[in-house]
């Protein structure tokens, strides 16, 4: 299964892949593990996942060609 990654802020320099092939990981919890394994610097980084333009607050299933945004924490004002 192939998903598209879009990065924002400091993650643009950390995550260089824009397409990620997932063999057995079909949800956001496993995606987080995959990203932290591939990019160990993420282990101590806080980030939000947005799947298909929806902010994810709990584990969410991924589908073929999902678009996942990786975003740094932000505050409103």
Secondary structure, 3 states (H helix, E strand, C coil): CEEEEEECCCHHHHCCCCEEECCCCCEHHHHHHHHHHHCHHHHHCCEEEEECCEECCCCCECCCCCEEEEEECCCCC
